[in-house]
Amino acid sequence: MKNLFTFELSEDPQLTDDQYTLNANPDIYVQVCMFGGYAVGEYKESTGMMYDHGMFELQSHAFAKAIELNAANV
């Protein structure tokens, strides 16, 4: 499942977290939270807003949610 995402290392870890971007839709991402867990987010260009789709303890669950979001958008 990890091969469906591209890892992006934070340029400034004090300001932003590392993240995995979904290759099929770069507007969907999994943020690697500094204090543990993974946040799934989505940017919608039509509204110019970021949407939170939940926090997950396991990376695999966050990845599954991101893939599910992309399938719903197709």
PDB file with SEQRES, HELIX, SHEET and CRYST1 records, atoms N, CA, C and O in Angstrom:
SEQRES   1 A   74  MET LYS ASN LEU PHE THR PHE GLU LEU SER GLU ASP PRO          
SEQRES   2 A   74  GLN LEU THR ASP ASP GLN TYR THR LEU ASN ALA ASN PRO          
SEQRES   3 A   74  ASP ILE TYR VAL GLN VAL CYS MET PHE GLY GLY TYR ALA          
SEQRES   4 A   74  VAL GLY GLU TYR LYS GLU SER THR GLY MET MET TYR ASP          
SEQRES   5 A   74  HIS GLY MET PHE GLU LEU GLN SER HIS ALA PHE ALA LYS          
SEQRES   6 A   74  ALA ILE GLU LEU ASN ALA ALA ASN VAL                          
HELIX    1 AA1 LYS A    2  LEU A    4  5                                   3    
HELIX    2 AA2 GLN A   59  ASN A   73  1                                  15    
SHEET    1 AA1 5 PHE A   5  GLU A   8  0                                        
SHEET    2 AA1 5 ASP A  18  LEU A  22 -1                                        
SHEET    3 AA1 5 ILE A  28  VAL A  32 -1                                        
SHEET    4 AA1 5 TYR A  38  LYS A  44 -1                                        
SHEET    5 AA1 5 MET A  49  PHE A  56 -1                                        
CRYST1    1.000    1.000    1.000  90.00  90.00  90.00 P 1           1          
ATOM      1  N   MET A   1       0.832  -1.194   0.000  1.00  0.00           N  
ATOM      2  CA  MET A   1       0.000   0.000   0.000  1.00  0.00           C  
ATOM      3  C   MET A   1       0.875   1.256   0.000  1.00  0.00           C  
ATOM      4  O   MET A   1       0.497   2.273  -0.581  1.00  0.00           O  
ATOM      5  N   LYS A   2       2.024   1.190   0.639  1.00  0.00           N  
ATOM      6  CA  LYS A   2       2.911   2.345   0.743  1.00  0.00           C  
ATOM      7  C   LYS A   2       3.365   2.842  -0.625  1.00  0.00           C  
ATOM      8  O   LYS A   2       3.669   4.024  -0.787  1.00  0.00           O  
ATOM      9  N   ASN A   3       3.412   1.945  -1.612  1.00  0.00           N  
ATOM     10  CA  ASN A   3       3.863   2.332  -2.948  1.00  0.00           C  
ATOM     11  C   ASN A   3       2.847   3.209  -3.678  1.00  0.00           C  
ATOM     12  O   ASN A   3       3.153   3.742  -4.745  1.00  0.00           O  
ATOM     13  N   LEU A   4       1.657   3.366  -3.128  1.00  0.00           N  
ATOM     14  CA  LEU A   4       0.634   4.240  -3.709  1.00  0.00           C  
ATOM     15  C   LEU A   4       0.813   5.693  -3.286  1.00  0.00           C  
ATOM     16  O   LEU A   4       0.084   6.574  -3.741  1.00  0.00           O  
ATOM     17  N   PHE A   5       1.793   5.937  -2.409  1.00  0.00           N  
ATOM     18  CA  PHE A   5       2.017   7.262  -1.844  1.00  0.00           C  
ATOM     19  C   PHE A   5       3.464   7.702  -2.069  1.00  0.00           C  
ATOM     20  O   PHE A   5       4.359   6.874  -2.235  1.00  0.00           O  
ATOM     21  N   THR A   6       3.673   9.009  -2.072  1.00  0.00           N  
ATOM     22  CA  THR A   6       5.015   9.582  -2.139  1.00  0.00           C  
ATOM     23  C   THR A   6       5.290  10.284  -0.815  1.00  0.00           C  
ATOM     24  O   THR A   6       4.512  11.134  -0.382  1.00  0.00           O  
ATOM     25  N   PHE A   7       6.397   9.925  -0.179  1.00  0.00           N  
ATOM     26  CA  PHE A   7       6.771  10.534   1.097  1.00  0.00           C  
ATOM     27  C   PHE A   7       7.396  11.900   0.853  1.00  0.00           C  
ATOM     28  O   PHE A   7       8.253  12.055  -0.017  1.00  0.00           O  
ATOM     29  N   GLU A   8       6.961  12.886   1.624  1.00  0.00           N  
ATOM     30  CA  GLU A   8       7.491  14.241   1.539  1.00  0.00           C  
ATOM     31  C   GLU A   8       8.029  14.650   2.907  1.00  0.00           C  
ATOM     32  O   GLU A   8       7.274  14.810   3.865  1.00  0.00           O  
ATOM     33  N   LEU A   9       9.326  14.812   2.976  1.00  0.00           N  
ATOM     34  CA  LEU A   9       9.989  15.215   4.207  1.00  0.00           C  
ATOM     35  C   LEU A   9       9.767  16.697   4.448  1.00  0.00           C  
ATOM     36  O   LEU A   9       9.920  17.502   3.529  1.00  0.00           O  
ATOM     37  N   SER A  10       9.412  17.065   5.659  1.00  0.00           N  
ATOM     38  CA  SER A  10       9.206  18.464   6.008  1.00  0.00           C  
ATOM     39  C   SER A  10      10.509  19.250   5.872  1.00  0.00           C  
ATOM     40  O   SER A  10      11.570  18.791   6.294  1.00  0.00           O  
ATOM     41  N   GLU A  11      10.416  20.428   5.285  1.00  0.00           N  
ATOM     42  CA  GLU A  11      11.584  21.299   5.175  1.00  0.00           C  
ATOM     43  C   GLU A  11      11.873  22.004   6.497  1.00  0.00           C  
ATOM     44  O   GLU A  11      13.007  22.406   6.759  1.00  0.00           O  
ATOM     45  N   ASP A  12      10.843  22.151   7.325  1.00  0.00           N  
ATOM     46  CA  ASP A  12      11.004  22.791   8.631  1.00  0.00           C  
ATOM     47  C   ASP A  12      10.141  22.056   9.656  1.00  0.00           C  
ATOM     48  O   ASP A  12       8.986  22.426   9.865  1.00  0.00           O  
ATOM     49  N   PRO A  13      10.691  21.011  10.301  1.00  0.00           N  
ATOM     50  CA  PRO A  13       9.906  20.175  11.222  1.00  0.00           C  
ATOM     51  C   PRO A  13       9.290  20.924  12.409  1.00  0.00           C  
ATOM     52  O   PRO A  13       8.377  20.410  13.055  1.00  0.00           O  
ATOM     53  N   GLN A  14       9.776  22.120  12.695  1.00  0.00           N  
ATOM     54  CA  GLN A  14       9.164  22.883  13.791  1.00  0.00           C  
ATOM     55  C   GLN A  14       7.871  23.567  13.349  1.00  0.00           C  
ATOM     56  O   GLN A  14       7.068  23.988  14.181  1.00  0.00           O  
ATOM     57  N   LEU A  15       7.677  23.674  12.033  1.00  0.00           N  
ATOM     58  CA  LEU A  15       6.471  24.325  11.517  1.00  0.00           C  
ATOM     59  C   LEU A  15       5.502  23.361  10.843  1.00  0.00           C  
ATOM     60  O   LEU A  15       4.287  23.524  10.951  1.00  0.00           O  
ATOM     61  N   THR A  16       6.032  22.364  10.153  1.00  0.00           N  
ATOM     62  CA  THR A  16       5.172  21.432   9.421  1.00  0.00           C  
ATOM     63  C   THR A  16       5.620  19.993   9.649  1.00  0.00           C  
ATOM     64  O   THR A  16       6.777  19.731   9.981  1.00  0.00           O  
ATOM     65  N   ASP A  17       4.693  19.076   9.468  1.00  0.00           N  
ATOM     66  CA  ASP A  17       4.979  17.651   9.623  1.00  0.00           C  
ATOM     67  C   ASP A  17       5.324  17.030   8.267  1.00  0.00           C  
ATOM     68  O   ASP A  17       4.994  17.571   7.212  1.00  0.00           O  
ATOM     69  N   ASP A  18       5.991  15.887   8.328  1.00  0.00           N  
ATOM     70  CA  ASP A  18       6.192  15.086   7.121  1.00  0.00           C  
ATOM     71  C   ASP A  18       4.818  14.609   6.657  1.00  0.00           C  
ATOM     72  O   ASP A  18       3.860  14.591   7.431  1.00  0.00           O  
ATOM     73  N   GLN A  19       4.734  14.225   5.386  1.00  0.00           N  
ATOM     74  CA  GLN A  19       3.465  13.694   4.912  1.00  0.00           C  
ATOM     75  C   GLN A  19       3.670  12.738   3.751  1.00  0.00           C  
ATOM     76  O   GLN A  19       4.705  12.741   3.084  1.00  0.00           O  
ATOM     77  N   TYR A  20       2.648  11.919   3.532  1.00  0.00           N  
ATOM     78  CA  TYR A  20       2.572  11.036   2.379  1.00  0.00           C  
ATOM     79  C   TYR A  20       1.472  11.588   1.481  1.00  0.00           C  
ATOM     80  O   TYR A  20       0.353  11.818   1.941  1.00  0.00           O  
ATOM     81  N   THR A  21       1.778  11.801   0.215  1.00  0.00           N  
ATOM     82  CA  THR A  21       0.792  12.286  -0.740  1.00  0.00           C  
ATOM     83  C   THR A  21       0.345  11.123  -1.618  1.00  0.00           C  
ATOM     84  O   THR A  21       1.166  10.346  -2.104  1.00  0.00           O  
ATOM     85  N   LEU A  22      -0.957  11.017  -1.813  1.00  0.00           N  
ATOM     86  CA  LEU A  22      -1.511   9.947  -2.644  1.00  0.00           C  
ATOM     87  C   LEU A  22      -1.144  10.209  -4.098  1.00  0.00           C  
ATOM     88  O   LEU A  22      -1.476  11.263  -4.642  1.00  0.00           O  
ATOM     89  N   ASN A  23      -0.462   9.261  -4.729  1.00  0.00           N  
ATOM     90  CA  ASN A  23      -0.009   9.444  -6.114  1.00  0.00           C  
ATOM     91  C   ASN A  23      -1.162   9.660  -7.085  1.00  0.00           C  
ATOM     92  O   ASN A  23      -1.036  10.447  -8.023  1.00  0.00           O  
ATOM     93  N   ALA A  24      -2.272   8.984  -6.880  1.00  0.00           N  
ATOM     94  CA  ALA A  24      -3.420   9.090  -7.779  1.00  0.00           C  
ATOM     95  C   ALA A  24      -4.152  10.420  -7.656  1.00  0.00           C  
ATOM     96  O   ALA A  24      -4.871  10.824  -8.570  1.00  0.00           O  
ATOM     97  N   ASN A  25      -3.968  11.102  -6.523  1.00  0.00           N  
ATOM     98  CA  ASN A  25      -4.630  12.393  -6.297  1.00  0.00           C  
ATOM     99  C   ASN A  25      -3.802  13.175  -5.280  1.00  0.00           C  
ATOM    100  O   ASN A  25      -3.959  12.972  -4.076  1.00  0.00           O  
ATOM    101  N   PRO A  26      -2.924  14.062  -5.742  1.00  0.00           N  
ATOM    102  CA  PRO A  26      -2.039  14.781  -4.830  1.00  0.00           C  
ATOM    103  C   PRO A  26      -2.741  15.753  -3.881  1.00  0.00           C  
ATOM    104  O   PRO A  26      -2.093  16.350  -3.021  1.00  0.00           O  
ATOM    105  N   ASP A  27      -4.061  15.919  -4.030  1.00  0.00           N  
ATOM    106  CA  ASP A  27      -4.811  16.756  -3.093  1.00  0.00           C  
ATOM    107  C   ASP A  27      -5.195  15.998  -1.827  1.00  0.00           C  
ATOM    108  O   ASP A  27      -5.727  16.587  -0.886  1.00  0.00           O  
ATOM    109  N   ILE A  28      -4.927  14.693  -1.800  1.00  0.00           N  
ATOM    110  CA  ILE A  28      -5.211  13.864  -0.624  1.00  0.00           C  
ATOM    111  C   ILE A  28      -3.877  13.442  -0.018  1.00  0.00           C  
ATOM    112  O   ILE A  28      -2.981  12.973  -0.720  1.00  0.00           O  
ATOM    113  N   TYR A  29      -3.762  13.616   1.293  1.00  0.00           N  
ATOM    114  CA  TYR A  29      -2.475  13.347   1.942  1.00  0.00           C  
ATOM    115  C   TYR A  29      -2.675  12.743   3.327  1.00  0.00           C  
ATOM    116  O   TYR A  29      -3.750  12.836   3.920  1.00  0.00           O  
ATOM    117  N   VAL A  30      -1.608  12.124   3.824  1.00  0.00           N  
ATOM    118  CA  VAL A  30      -1.571  11.575   5.179  1.00  0.00           C  
ATOM    119  C   VAL A  30      -0.423  12.285   5.900  1.00  0.00           C  
ATOM    120  O   VAL A  30       0.747  12.123   5.555  1.00  0.00           O  
ATOM    121  N   GLN A  31      -0.786  13.059   6.888  1.00  0.00           N  
ATOM    122  CA  GLN A  31       0.192  13.817   7.672  1.00  0.00           C  
ATOM    123  C   GLN A  31       0.745  12.940   8.790  1.00  0.00           C  
ATOM    124  O   GLN A  31      -0.015  12.296   9.512  1.00  0.00           O  
ATOM    125  N   VAL A  32       2.063  12.915   8.931  1.00  0.00           N  
ATOM    126  CA  VAL A  32       2.723  12.157   9.994  1.00  0.00           C  
ATOM    127  C   VAL A  32       2.847  13.101  11.188  1.00  0.00           C  
ATOM    128  O   VAL A  32       3.710  13.979  11.197  1.00  0.00           O  
ATOM    129  N   CYS A  33       1.999  12.929  12.185  1.00  0.00           N  
ATOM    130  CA  CYS A  33       1.946  13.857  13.314  1.00  0.00           C  
ATOM    131  C   CYS A  33       3.149  13.672  14.242  1.00  0.00           C  
ATOM    132  O   CYS A  33       3.525  12.548  14.573  1.00  0.00           O  
ATOM    133  N   MET A  34       3.731  14.768  14.645  1.00  0.00           N  
ATOM    134  CA  MET A  34       4.949  14.763  15.446  1.00  0.00           C  
ATOM    135  C   MET A  34       4.798  13.967  16.746  1.00  0.00           C  
ATOM    136  O   MET A  34       5.741  13.305  17.179  1.00  0.00           O  
ATOM    137  N   PHE A  35       3.638  14.028  17.358  1.00  0.00           N  
ATOM    138  CA  PHE A  35       3.453  13.369  18.650  1.00  0.00           C  
ATOM    139  C   PHE A  35       2.726  12.036  18.537  1.00  0.00           C  
ATOM    140  O   PHE A  35       2.199  11.518  19.522  1.00  0.00           O  
ATOM    141  N   GLY A  36       2.702  11.483  17.320  1.00  0.00           N  
ATOM    142  CA  GLY A  36       2.102  10.175  17.105  1.00  0.00           C  
ATOM    143  C   GLY A  36       0.812  10.244  16.326  1.00  0.00           C  
ATOM    144  O   GLY A  36       0.038  11.193  16.452  1.00  0.00           O  
ATOM    145  N   GLY A  37       0.597   9.248  15.537  1.00  0.00           N  
ATOM    146  CA  GLY A  37      -0.628   9.159  14.765  1.00  0.00           C  
ATOM    147  C   GLY A  37      -0.485   9.756  13.375  1.00  0.00           C  
ATOM    148  O   GLY A  37       0.548  10.313  13.004  1.00  0.00           O  
ATOM    149  N   TYR A  38      -1.560   9.614  12.633  1.00  0.00           N  
ATOM    150  CA  TYR A  38      -1.600  10.045  11.237  1.00  0.00           C  
ATOM    151  C   TYR A  38      -2.923  10.757  10.973  1.00  0.00           C  
ATOM    152  O   TYR A  38      -3.988  10.251  11.327  1.00  0.00           O  
ATOM    153  N   ALA A  39      -2.855  11.920  10.356  1.00  0.00           N  
ATOM    154  CA  ALA A  39      -4.049  12.693  10.022  1.00  0.00           C  
ATOM    155  C   ALA A  39      -4.268  12.637   8.517  1.00  0.00           C  
ATOM    156  O   ALA A  39      -3.337  12.842   7.739  1.00  0.00           O  
ATOM    157  N   VAL A  40      -5.497  12.359   8.113  1.00  0.00           N  
ATOM    158  CA  VAL A  40      -5.835  12.328   6.694  1.00  0.00           C  
ATOM    159  C   VAL A  40      -6.493  13.654   6.339  1.00  0.00           C  
ATOM    160  O   VAL A  40      -7.432  14.091   7.004  1.00  0.00           O  
ATOM    161  N   GLY A  41      -5.992  14.285   5.290  1.00  0.00           N  
ATOM    162  CA  GLY A  41      -6.523  15.568   4.865  1.00  0.00           C  
ATOM    163  C   GLY A  41      -6.711  15.616   3.363  1.00  0.00           C  
ATOM    164  O   GLY A  41      -6.192  14.785   2.618  1.00  0.00           O  
ATOM    165  N   GLU A  42      -7.469  16.615   2.944  1.00  0.00           N  
ATOM    166  CA  GLU A  42      -7.756  16.785   1.523  1.00  0.00           C  
ATOM    167  C   GLU A  42      -7.888  18.268   1.224  1.00  0.00           C  
ATOM    168  O   GLU A  42      -8.531  19.005   1.971  1.00  0.00           O  
ATOM    169  N   TYR A  43      -7.281  18.699   0.134  1.00  0.00           N  
ATOM    170  CA  TYR A  43      -7.420  20.068  -0.339  1.00  0.00           C  
ATOM    171  C   TYR A  43      -8.405  20.067  -1.498  1.00  0.00           C  
ATOM    172  O   TYR A  43      -8.261  19.298  -2.448  1.00  0.00           O  
ATOM    173  N   LYS A  44      -9.409  20.936  -1.411  1.00  0.00           N  
ATOM    174  CA  LYS A  44     -10.382  21.055  -2.501  1.00  0.00           C  
ATOM    175  C   LYS A  44     -10.191  22.406  -3.167  1.00  0.00           C  
ATOM    176  O   LYS A  44     -10.483  23.453  -2.589  1.00  0.00           O  
ATOM    177  N   GLU A  45      -9.697  22.360  -4.390  1.00  0.00           N  
ATOM    178  CA  GLU A  45      -9.415  23.589  -5.127  1.00  0.00           C  
ATOM    179  C   GLU A  45     -10.684  24.403  -5.353  1.00  0.00           C  
ATOM    180  O   GLU A  45     -10.635  25.633  -5.364  1.00  0.00           O  
ATOM    181  N   SER A  46     -11.813  23.734  -5.531  1.00  0.00           N  
ATOM    182  CA  SER A  46     -13.073  24.429  -5.810  1.00  0.00           C  
ATOM    183  C   SER A  46     -13.485  25.362  -4.676  1.00  0.00           C  
ATOM    184  O   SER A  46     -14.132  26.382  -4.911  1.00  0.00           O  
ATOM    185  N   THR A  47     -13.113  25.016  -3.455  1.00  0.00           N  
ATOM    186  CA  THR A  47     -13.456  25.862  -2.301  1.00  0.00           C  
ATOM    187  C   THR A  47     -12.236  26.568  -1.729  1.00  0.00           C  
ATOM    188  O   THR A  47     -12.364  27.511  -0.948  1.00  0.00           O  
ATOM    189  N   GLY A  48     -11.043  26.104  -2.125  1.00  0.00           N  
ATOM    190  CA  GLY A  48      -9.813  26.675  -1.580  1.00  0.00           C  
ATOM    191  C   GLY A  48      -9.603  26.308  -0.123  1.00  0.00           C  
ATOM    192  O   GLY A  48      -8.887  27.001   0.599  1.00  0.00           O  
ATOM    193  N   MET A  49     -10.226  25.219   0.314  1.00  0.00           N  
ATOM    194  CA  MET A  49     -10.155  24.836   1.724  1.00  0.00           C  
ATOM    195  C   MET A  49      -9.538  23.461   1.905  1.00  0.00           C  
ATOM    196  O   MET A  49      -9.555  22.620   1.005  1.00  0.00           O  
ATOM    197  N   MET A  50      -8.988  23.257   3.105  1.00  0.00           N  
ATOM    198  CA  MET A  50      -8.456  21.961   3.524  1.00  0.00           C  
ATOM    199  C   MET A  50      -9.524  21.290   4.391  1.00  0.00           C  
ATOM    200  O   MET A  50     -10.172  21.943   5.210  1.00  0.00           O  
ATOM    201  N   TYR A  51      -9.697  19.987   4.201  1.00  0.00           N  
ATOM    202  CA  TYR A  51     -10.680  19.227   4.970  1.00  0.00           C  
ATOM    203  C   TYR A  51      -9.982  18.115   5.744  1.00  0.00           C  
ATOM    204  O   TYR A  51      -9.122  17.410   5.217  1.00  0.00           O  
ATOM    205  N   ASP A  52     -10.374  17.978   7.002  1.00  0.00           N  
ATOM    206  CA  ASP A  52      -9.830  16.943   7.882  1.00  0.00           C  
ATOM    207  C   ASP A  52     -10.730  15.716   7.787  1.00  0.00           C  
ATOM    208  O   ASP A  52     -11.950  15.814   7.912  1.00  0.00           O  
ATOM    209  N   HIS A  53     -10.113  14.568   7.566  1.00  0.00           N  
ATOM    210  CA  HIS A  53     -10.877  13.324   7.454  1.00  0.00           C  
ATOM    211  C   HIS A  53     -10.513  12.325   8.540  1.00  0.00           C  
ATOM    212  O   HIS A  53     -10.731  11.124   8.381  1.00  0.00           O  
ATOM    213  N   GLY A  54      -9.965  12.811   9.632  1.00  0.00           N  
ATOM    214  CA  GLY A  54      -9.752  11.957  10.780  1.00  0.00           C  
ATOM    215  C   GLY A  54      -8.301  11.689  11.141  1.00  0.00           C  
ATOM    216  O   GLY A  54      -7.386  11.867  10.338  1.00  0.00           O  
ATOM    217  N   MET A  55      -8.129  11.252  12.384  1.00  0.00           N  
ATOM    218  CA  MET A  55      -6.835  10.854  12.941  1.00  0.00           C  
ATOM    219  C   MET A  55      -6.838   9.344  13.106  1.00  0.00           C  
ATOM    220  O   MET A  55      -7.853   8.742  13.456  1.00  0.00           O  
ATOM    221  N   PHE A  56      -5.680   8.743  12.846  1.00  0.00           N  
ATOM    222  CA  PHE A  56      -5.552   7.293  12.929  1.00  0.00           C  
ATOM    223  C   PHE A  56      -4.267   6.939  13.657  1.00  0.00           C  
ATOM    224  O   PHE A  56      -3.233   7.575  13.453  1.00  0.00           O  
ATOM    225  N   GLU A  57      -4.333   5.923  14.506  1.00  0.00           N  
ATOM    226  CA  GLU A  57      -3.139   5.459  15.208  1.00  0.00           C  
ATOM    227  C   GLU A  57      -2.214   4.681  14.286  1.00  0.00           C  
ATOM    228  O   GLU A  57      -0.991   4.744  14.419  1.00  0.00           O  
ATOM    229  N   LEU A  58      -2.805   3.949  13.353  1.00  0.00           N  
ATOM    230  CA  LEU A  58      -2.018   3.107  12.458  1.00  0.00           C  
ATOM    231  C   LEU A  58      -1.910   3.725  11.073  1.00  0.00           C  
ATOM    232  O   LEU A  58      -2.894   4.212  10.516  1.00  0.00           O  
ATOM    233  N   GLN A  59      -0.704   3.699  10.528  1.00  0.00           N  
ATOM    234  CA  GLN A  59      -0.466   4.230   9.192  1.00  0.00           C  
ATOM    235  C   GLN A  59      -1.333   3.525   8.158  1.00  0.00           C  
ATOM    236  O   GLN A  59      -1.874   4.169   7.260  1.00  0.00           O  
ATOM    237  N   SER A  60      -1.467   2.215   8.278  1.00  0.00           N  
ATOM    238  CA  SER A  60      -2.247   1.452   7.300  1.00  0.00           C  
ATOM    239  C   SER A  60      -3.706   1.891   7.275  1.00  0.00           C  
ATOM    240  O   SER A  60      -4.326   1.891   6.212  1.00  0.00           O  
ATOM    241  N   HIS A  61      -4.267   2.264   8.423  1.00  0.00           N  
ATOM    242  CA  HIS A  61      -5.653   2.726   8.474  1.00  0.00           C  
ATOM    243  C   HIS A  61      -5.785   4.102   7.820  1.00  0.00           C  
ATOM    244  O   HIS A  61      -6.770   4.374   7.134  1.00  0.00           O  
ATOM    245  N   ALA A  62      -4.801   4.961   8.031  1.00  0.00           N  
ATOM    246  CA  ALA A  62      -4.808   6.282   7.400  1.00  0.00           C  
ATOM    247  C   ALA A  62      -4.679   6.148   5.887  1.00  0.00           C  
ATOM    248  O   ALA A  62      -5.377   6.834   5.141  1.00  0.00           O  
ATOM    249  N   PHE A  63      -3.799   5.277   5.437  1.00  0.00           N  
ATOM    250  CA  PHE A  63      -3.645   5.047   4.002  1.00  0.00           C  
ATOM    251  C   PHE A  63      -4.955   4.527   3.400  1.00  0.00           C  
ATOM    252  O   PHE A  63      -5.363   4.965   2.324  1.00  0.00           O  
ATOM    253  N   ALA A  64      -5.605   3.600   4.089  1.00  0.00           N  
ATOM    254  CA  ALA A  64      -6.869   3.043   3.598  1.00  0.00           C  
ATOM    255  C   ALA A  64      -7.931   4.135   3.474  1.00  0.00           C  
ATOM    256  O   ALA A  64      -8.687   4.154   2.503  1.00  0.00           O  
ATOM    257  N   LYS A  65      -7.992   5.034   4.439  1.00  0.00           N  
ATOM    258  CA  LYS A  65      -8.938   6.142   4.399  1.00  0.00           C  
ATOM    259  C   LYS A  65      -8.649   7.060   3.213  1.00  0.00           C  
ATOM    260  O   LYS A  65      -9.575   7.487   2.524  1.00  0.00           O  
ATOM    261  N   ALA A  66      -7.387   7.364   2.972  1.00  0.00           N  
ATOM    262  CA  ALA A  66      -7.008   8.223   1.846  1.00  0.00           C  
ATOM    263  C   ALA A  66      -7.419   7.580   0.528  1.00  0.00           C  
ATOM    264  O   ALA A  66      -7.934   8.260  -0.359  1.00  0.00           O  
ATOM    265  N   ILE A  67      -7.197   6.295   0.397  1.00  0.00           N  
ATOM    266  CA  ILE A  67      -7.563   5.578  -0.830  1.00  0.00           C  
ATOM    267  C   ILE A  67      -9.077   5.560  -0.993  1.00  0.00           C  
ATOM    268  O   ILE A  67      -9.580   5.717  -2.106  1.00  0.00           O  
ATOM    269  N   GLU A  68      -9.805   5.371   0.095  1.00  0.00           N  
ATOM    270  CA  GLU A  68     -11.267   5.386   0.089  1.00  0.00           C  
ATOM    271  C   GLU A  68     -11.783   6.767  -0.366  1.00  0.00           C  
ATOM    272  O   GLU A  68     -12.715   6.853  -1.165  1.00  0.00           O  
ATOM    273  N   LEU A  69     -11.176   7.828   0.144  1.00  0.00           N  
ATOM    274  CA  LEU A  69     -11.577   9.191  -0.255  1.00  0.00           C  
ATOM    275  C   LEU A  69     -11.396   9.387  -1.754  1.00  0.00           C  
ATOM    276  O   LEU A  69     -12.269   9.942  -2.422  1.00  0.00           O  
ATOM    277  N   ASN A  70     -10.276   8.938  -2.275  1.00  0.00           N  
ATOM    278  CA  ASN A  70     -10.015   9.086  -3.695  1.00  0.00           C  
ATOM    279  C   ASN A  70     -11.039   8.325  -4.523  1.00  0.00           C  
ATOM    280  O   ASN A  70     -11.504   8.829  -5.545  1.00  0.00           O  
ATOM    281  N   ALA A  71     -11.395   7.126  -4.100  1.00  0.00           N  
ATOM    282  CA  ALA A  71     -12.383   6.323  -4.819  1.00  0.00           C  
ATOM    283  C   ALA A  71     -13.744   7.024  -4.829  1.00  0.00           C  
ATOM    284  O   ALA A  71     -14.474   6.950  -5.818  1.00  0.00           O  
ATOM    285  N   ALA A  72     -14.082   7.699  -3.737  1.00  0.00           N  
ATOM    286  CA  ALA A  72     -15.357   8.412  -3.647  1.00  0.00           C  
ATOM    287  C   ALA A  72     -15.379   9.649  -4.545  1.00  0.00           C  
ATOM    288  O   ALA A  72     -16.444  10.100  -4.967  1.00  0.00           O  
ATOM    289  N   ASN A  73     -14.200  10.189  -4.830  1.00  0.00           N  
ATOM    290  CA  ASN A  73     -14.102  11.402  -5.659  1.00  0.00           C  
ATOM    291  C   ASN A  73     -14.060  11.107  -7.153  1.00  0.00           C  
ATOM    292  O   ASN A  73     -14.161  12.020  -7.972  1.00  0.00           O  
ATOM    293  N   VAL A  74     -13.912   9.850  -7.504  1.00  0.00           N  
ATOM    294  CA  VAL A  74     -13.761   9.512  -8.936  1.00  0.00           C  
ATOM    295  C   VAL A  74     -15.088   9.410  -9.620  1.00  0.00           C  
ATOM    296  O   VAL A  74     -15.146   9.134 -10.818  1.00  0.00           O  
TER     297      VAL A  74                                                      
END                                                                             
